[in-house]
Amino acid sequence: MVDHQAKVLSRREALSLAGSFAAVAAMPGVSRAADATPPLMWGNLLHLSMNMWADQPVKAWGNTKPEHLSYVAADKTKLRFDEALYRELVDRMVKAGMNLVVIDLGDAVVYESHPEIAVQGAWSRAKLREELKRLRDVGLEPIPKMNFSTAHDIWLGEYSRMVSTPTYYKVCGELIDEVIDLFDTPRFFHLGYDEETAGHQAKYQYVVVRQHEQWWNDFDFFVQRVQAKKVRPWIWSDYYWAHSEAFLKRMPKSVLQSNWYYGMKFDPAKEKRIKTYLDLAAAGYEQVPTGSNWSTAENFEATAKFCRANLSAERLRGFLQTPWRPTVPEYRDHHLQAIDVVGQAIRSAGS
């Protein structure tokens, strides 16, 4: 652990906000002045795996509707994914004018390095590779996502209870390396890293929360591992909400930021999550603002409108839609709605 921390500190010095932009500019996916304004990414998050939340059945949880609680708890007995619906959604995304899909992999792939974490019915490596090629052929850039927040890492199986140990670093590092190779070195790797609080694990049987230096120690490990493979890390930005000073001091500019807000009150003076977009922009971070039809279908287009009006085009890399539903027929209408509102936002942006 001592050696690992020493490397992190050295890397942090090189990539901290106090450092130059030279190291950042060399990262894949980082825009440069010479690029003028790169095309906006219009993306959608689709779940191959859904084992990201509670480790036991849940009868009630916040404002989650009772009929949606069935997919919240992890289920290792089967892959909760419908391939026919998935293909329909991909076709709909292409027709809507979208150009990127973030795939939440979790335990839905039989990894060569750690097949033991795979859920029953998980995709083979060969099947995933074939599908990634098909996505590229139809004009969608596939981006891998593996959430390493302790609030969303049930997919790691037994390793989710070994956080910050040598075994944990070994397993997570090997999975990252393998996925990057499977995706043929994608521009980005989404690490998740959101909502790591006791509150977000209130229904869990086993709770883990990294704090202070340990949070940053592990975060830097993941950033370094991804960047060592010449790929740019991408995260949810909500850590900023409660730790803004530390975030601005220690978050590398090389990390692509996705702040998120799913409501309709776009007043920075009254809504901190909206002000976060402005704060990150002022600090020089590149962003992919994130909307959702979780609460209201109108959120995504409103998010795109607000951010295009208030963020510099130089550091606004695109937008991401997050339906937050399993890819199964029960939620077909919800998924189609999510894609259609992105299509409307794309048309509005082009008018």
C-alpha positions as CSV (number, residue, x, y, z in Angstrom):
1,M,0.0,0.0,0.0
2,V,2.8,2.4,0.7
3,D,4.3,2.0,-2.7
4,H,1.0,2.4,-4.3
5,Q,0.3,5.7,-2.5
6,A,3.7,7.0,-3.4
7,K,3.0,6.5,-7.1
8,V,-0.4,8.2,-6.7
9,L,1.1,11.3,-5.2
10,S,3.6,11.5,-8.0
11,R,0.9,11.2,-10.6
12,R,-1.4,13.6,-8.9
13,E,1.3,16.2,-8.9
14,A,1.7,15.8,-12.6
15,L,-2.1,15.9,-13.4
16,S,-3.4,18.2,-10.7
17,L,-5.1,21.5,-11.4
18,A,-1.9,23.3,-10.5
19,G,-0.1,21.4,-13.3
20,S,0.2,22.4,-17.0
21,F,-2.3,21.3,-19.6
22,A,0.4,19.5,-21.5
23,A,-0.2,16.1,-20.0
24,V,-3.9,16.5,-20.3
25,A,-3.8,17.5,-24.0
26,A,-2.0,14.3,-24.8
27,M,-4.9,12.1,-23.5
28,P,-7.2,10.5,-26.1
29,G,-10.5,12.3,-26.3
30,V,-9.2,15.6,-24.9
31,S,-10.1,18.5,-27.2
32,R,-7.4,20.9,-28.3
33,A,-7.5,24.5,-29.5
34,A,-6.4,23.3,-33.0
35,D,-9.4,21.0,-33.2
36,A,-11.7,24.0,-33.4
37,T,-15.0,22.7,-32.1
38,P,-15.2,18.9,-32.3
39,P,-18.6,17.3,-33.1
40,L,-20.8,16.9,-30.1
41,M,-21.3,13.5,-28.7
42,W,-25.0,12.5,-28.4
43,G,-25.0,9.4,-26.3
44,N,-27.2,7.0,-24.5
45,L,-26.5,4.7,-21.5
46,L,-27.6,1.1,-22.0
47,H,-27.3,-1.6,-19.3
48,L,-26.0,-5.0,-20.3
49,S,-25.7,-5.7,-16.5
50,M,-28.1,-4.4,-13.9
51,N,-26.3,-5.7,-10.8
52,M,-25.2,-2.3,-9.6
53,W,-27.4,-1.6,-6.5
54,A,-28.8,-3.4,-3.5
55,D,-27.4,-6.8,-2.4
56,Q,-30.8,-8.0,-1.1
57,P,-34.4,-7.6,-2.2
58,V,-35.9,-4.1,-1.5
59,K,-39.5,-3.4,-0.6
60,A,-39.2,0.4,-0.5
61,W,-36.5,2.9,-1.4
62,G,-37.0,6.7,-1.5
63,N,-39.1,7.9,-4.3
64,T,-38.5,4.7,-6.4
65,K,-41.9,3.4,-7.5
66,P,-42.8,0.0,-6.1
67,E,-43.1,-1.5,-9.6
68,H,-39.5,-0.6,-10.3
69,L,-38.0,-2.2,-7.2
70,S,-37.7,-5.6,-8.8
71,Y,-34.6,-4.6,-10.8
72,V,-32.9,-2.6,-8.0
73,A,-31.6,-5.7,-6.1
74,A,-28.8,-7.7,-7.7
75,D,-29.8,-11.0,-9.3
76,K,-27.0,-13.5,-10.1
77,T,-29.5,-16.2,-11.3
78,K,-29.9,-14.7,-14.8
79,L,-28.9,-12.0,-17.2
80,R,-31.7,-9.3,-17.2
81,F,-31.3,-8.3,-20.8
82,D,-33.4,-8.7,-23.9
83,E,-31.3,-8.8,-27.1
84,A,-34.3,-8.1,-29.4
85,L,-35.2,-5.0,-27.5
86,Y,-31.5,-3.9,-27.4
87,R,-31.3,-4.1,-31.2
88,E,-34.5,-2.1,-31.6
89,L,-33.1,0.6,-29.3
90,V,-29.8,0.7,-31.2
91,D,-31.7,1.1,-34.5
92,R,-33.8,3.9,-32.9
93,M,-30.6,5.6,-31.7
94,V,-29.2,5.7,-35.2
95,K,-32.4,7.1,-36.7
96,A,-32.5,9.7,-33.9
97,G,-29.0,10.9,-35.0
98,M,-27.1,9.7,-32.0
99,N,-23.5,8.8,-32.3
100,L,-22.4,7.2,-29.1
101,V,-23.5,4.4,-26.7
102,V,-22.2,3.8,-23.2
103,I,-22.5,0.2,-22.3
104,D,-22.7,-0.7,-18.6
105,L,-20.9,-4.1,-18.6
106,G,-20.7,-5.1,-15.0
107,D,-20.9,-8.9,-14.6
108,A,-22.7,-9.4,-18.0
109,V,-19.5,-10.6,-19.8
110,V,-17.5,-13.8,-19.2
111,Y,-14.1,-12.1,-18.7
112,E,-11.0,-14.1,-19.4
113,S,-9.3,-12.6,-16.4
114,H,-12.2,-13.2,-14.0
115,P,-14.9,-15.4,-15.3
116,E,-16.0,-16.1,-11.7
117,I,-17.9,-12.8,-11.5
118,A,-20.1,-13.5,-14.6
119,V,-23.9,-13.7,-14.1
120,Q,-25.6,-16.7,-15.6
121,G,-26.3,-16.0,-19.3
122,A,-23.4,-13.4,-19.6
123,W,-22.1,-12.7,-23.0
124,S,-18.9,-14.3,-24.3
125,R,-16.0,-12.1,-25.2
126,A,-16.5,-13.1,-28.9
127,K,-20.1,-12.1,-28.8
128,L,-19.2,-8.7,-27.3
129,R,-16.5,-8.1,-29.9
130,E,-18.9,-8.9,-32.7
131,E,-21.5,-6.5,-31.3
132,L,-18.9,-3.7,-30.9
133,K,-18.0,-4.0,-34.5
134,R,-21.7,-3.9,-35.5
135,L,-22.2,-0.8,-33.5
136,R,-19.3,1.0,-35.2
137,D,-20.6,-0.1,-38.6
138,V,-23.9,1.6,-37.9
139,G,-22.3,4.8,-36.7
140,L,-22.4,4.4,-32.9
141,E,-19.1,4.7,-30.9
142,P,-19.2,2.1,-28.1
143,I,-17.8,3.2,-24.7
144,P,-17.3,0.8,-21.8
145,K,-18.6,1.5,-18.3
146,M,-17.8,-0.4,-15.1
147,N,-18.9,1.4,-12.0
148,F,-16.3,1.2,-9.2
149,S,-18.3,3.2,-6.7
150,T,-18.8,1.1,-3.6
151,A,-22.5,2.0,-3.8
152,H,-22.7,0.4,-7.3
153,D,-20.3,-2.4,-7.4
154,I,-22.4,-5.5,-6.5
155,W,-21.5,-6.8,-9.9
156,L,-17.9,-7.4,-8.6
157,G,-19.3,-10.3,-6.4
158,E,-17.0,-11.2,-3.6
159,Y,-14.5,-8.6,-4.6
160,S,-17.0,-5.8,-3.7
161,R,-16.2,-6.8,-0.1
162,M,-12.5,-6.5,-0.6
163,V,-12.3,-2.8,-1.4
164,S,-8.9,-1.2,-1.1
165,T,-7.0,-4.4,-0.6
166,P,-4.2,-5.8,-2.8
167,T,-6.7,-8.4,-4.2
168,Y,-9.2,-5.6,-5.1
169,Y,-6.6,-3.5,-7.0
170,K,-5.4,-6.6,-8.9
171,V,-8.9,-7.7,-9.9
172,C,-10.1,-4.3,-10.9
173,G,-6.9,-3.5,-12.8
174,E,-7.1,-6.7,-14.7
175,L,-10.7,-6.1,-15.6
176,I,-10.0,-2.6,-16.8
177,D,-7.1,-3.8,-19.0
178,E,-9.2,-6.6,-20.5
179,V,-12.2,-4.4,-21.3
180,I,-10.0,-1.8,-22.9
181,D,-8.5,-4.5,-25.1
182,L,-11.9,-5.9,-26.0
183,F,-13.1,-2.4,-27.0
184,D,-9.9,-1.9,-29.1
185,T,-8.7,1.0,-27.0
186,P,-11.8,3.3,-26.8
187,R,-11.5,7.0,-26.5
188,F,-13.1,6.9,-23.0
189,F,-13.7,4.5,-20.1
190,H,-16.5,5.4,-17.8
191,L,-15.6,4.5,-14.2
192,G,-18.9,5.6,-12.6
193,Y,-17.6,6.5,-9.1
194,D,-20.9,8.2,-8.0
195,E,-23.0,8.2,-4.8
196,E,-20.5,6.6,-2.5
197,T,-22.3,7.4,0.7
198,A,-23.9,5.5,3.6
199,G,-27.2,6.8,2.6
200,H,-27.0,5.4,-0.9
201,Q,-26.3,2.0,0.7
202,A,-29.0,2.2,3.3
203,K,-30.7,-1.0,2.0
204,Y,-27.5,-2.9,1.7
205,Q,-26.4,-5.7,4.0
206,Y,-22.8,-4.8,3.6
207,V,-21.8,-1.1,3.5
208,V,-18.5,0.3,2.4
209,V,-17.7,4.0,2.1
210,R,-14.2,5.3,1.3
211,Q,-13.6,8.8,2.7
212,H,-10.9,11.5,2.7
213,E,-7.5,10.3,1.5
214,Q,-8.7,6.7,0.8
215,W,-11.3,7.9,-1.6
216,W,-8.7,9.8,-3.6
217,N,-6.1,7.0,-3.2
218,D,-8.4,4.5,-4.9
219,F,-9.8,7.0,-7.4
220,D,-6.2,7.9,-8.6
221,F,-5.5,4.2,-8.9
222,F,-8.4,3.8,-11.4
223,V,-7.4,7.0,-13.3
224,Q,-3.9,5.8,-13.6
225,R,-4.9,2.3,-14.7
226,V,-7.1,3.7,-17.5
227,Q,-4.6,6.3,-18.6
228,A,-1.8,3.7,-18.7
229,K,-3.7,2.1,-21.6
230,K,-3.9,5.4,-23.4
231,V,-7.6,5.9,-22.7
232,R,-9.3,8.8,-21.1
233,P,-11.2,8.3,-17.8
234,W,-14.9,9.5,-17.5
235,I,-16.9,9.8,-14.3
236,W,-20.1,11.1,-12.7
237,S,-19.3,14.4,-11.0
238,D,-21.5,14.3,-8.0
239,Y,-18.6,14.0,-5.6
240,Y,-18.2,17.8,-6.2
241,W,-21.6,18.5,-4.6
242,A,-20.3,17.7,-1.1
243,H,-16.6,18.1,-1.6
244,S,-16.1,21.0,-3.9
245,E,-12.9,22.4,-2.5
246,A,-11.1,19.0,-2.6
247,F,-12.5,18.3,-6.0
248,L,-11.2,21.5,-7.6
249,K,-7.9,21.0,-5.9
250,R,-7.3,17.3,-6.8
251,M,-9.5,16.2,-9.7
252,P,-7.3,15.9,-12.8
253,K,-8.3,17.8,-15.9
254,S,-7.8,14.7,-17.9
255,V,-10.9,13.2,-16.3
256,L,-14.0,13.8,-18.4
257,Q,-16.9,15.0,-16.2
258,S,-20.6,14.1,-16.3
259,N,-22.5,16.2,-13.8
260,W,-26.1,15.1,-13.7
261,Y,-29.5,16.7,-12.9
262,Y,-32.9,15.2,-13.7
263,G,-35.3,17.9,-12.7
264,M,-36.6,21.0,-14.4
265,K,-35.4,23.9,-12.2
266,F,-32.6,25.4,-14.2
267,D,-31.7,28.2,-11.8
268,P,-28.1,28.1,-10.6
269,A,-28.9,30.3,-7.7
270,K,-31.5,27.7,-6.4
271,E,-30.2,24.4,-7.6
272,K,-26.6,23.4,-6.7
273,R,-26.6,20.6,-9.3
274,I,-27.2,23.2,-12.0
275,K,-24.6,25.5,-10.6
276,T,-22.1,22.6,-10.8
277,Y,-22.2,22.8,-14.6
278,L,-21.0,26.4,-14.3
279,D,-18.5,25.7,-11.6
280,L,-16.8,22.9,-13.6
281,A,-16.8,25.1,-16.7
282,A,-15.2,27.9,-14.8
283,A,-12.5,25.6,-13.5
284,G,-11.7,24.4,-17.0
285,Y,-13.1,20.8,-17.0
286,E,-14.4,19.2,-20.1
287,Q,-18.0,18.0,-19.7
288,V,-20.7,15.7,-21.0
289,P,-23.8,17.0,-19.1
290,T,-26.2,14.2,-18.3
291,G,-30.0,14.2,-18.4
292,S,-32.6,11.5,-17.9
293,N,-36.3,10.7,-18.3
294,W,-36.1,9.2,-14.8
295,S,-38.4,12.0,-13.4
296,T,-39.6,13.8,-16.6
297,A,-39.1,13.3,-20.3
298,E,-38.5,17.0,-20.8
299,N,-35.3,17.1,-18.7
300,F,-32.9,16.1,-21.4
301,E,-33.7,18.7,-24.0
302,A,-33.8,21.4,-21.2
303,T,-30.4,20.2,-20.0
304,A,-29.0,20.5,-23.5
305,K,-30.5,23.9,-24.0
306,F,-29.2,25.3,-20.7
307,C,-25.7,23.9,-21.2
308,R,-25.3,25.0,-24.8
309,A,-26.3,28.5,-23.7
310,N,-24.1,28.7,-20.7
311,L,-21.0,26.5,-21.3
312,S,-18.1,27.2,-23.6
313,A,-18.3,25.2,-26.8
314,E,-14.6,24.5,-26.4
315,R,-15.1,22.3,-23.4
316,L,-18.6,21.0,-24.0
317,R,-18.0,17.6,-25.4
318,G,-21.6,16.4,-25.8
319,F,-24.6,15.1,-23.8
320,L,-25.5,11.7,-22.3
321,Q,-29.0,10.3,-21.8
322,T,-29.5,7.9,-18.9
323,P,-32.8,6.0,-18.8
324,W,-31.8,4.0,-15.7
325,R,-33.9,1.0,-16.6
326,P,-33.0,-2.6,-17.5
327,T,-32.9,-3.4,-21.2
328,V,-36.0,-5.6,-21.0
329,P,-39.4,-5.4,-22.8
330,E,-41.2,-4.2,-19.6
331,Y,-39.4,-0.9,-20.0
332,R,-39.5,-0.6,-23.8
333,D,-41.6,2.5,-23.9
334,H,-39.4,4.2,-21.3
335,H,-36.3,3.4,-23.4
336,L,-37.9,4.6,-26.7
337,Q,-39.0,7.8,-25.0
338,A,-35.4,8.4,-23.8
339,I,-34.1,8.1,-27.3
340,D,-36.8,10.1,-28.9
341,V,-36.2,13.1,-26.7
342,V,-32.5,13.0,-27.6
343,G,-33.5,13.1,-31.2
344,Q,-35.6,16.2,-30.5
345,A,-32.6,17.8,-28.8
346,I,-30.4,17.1,-31.7
347,R,-32.9,18.6,-34.1
348,S,-33.2,21.7,-31.9
349,A,-29.4,22.1,-31.7
350,G,-29.2,22.0,-35.5
351,S,-31.9,24.6,-36.0
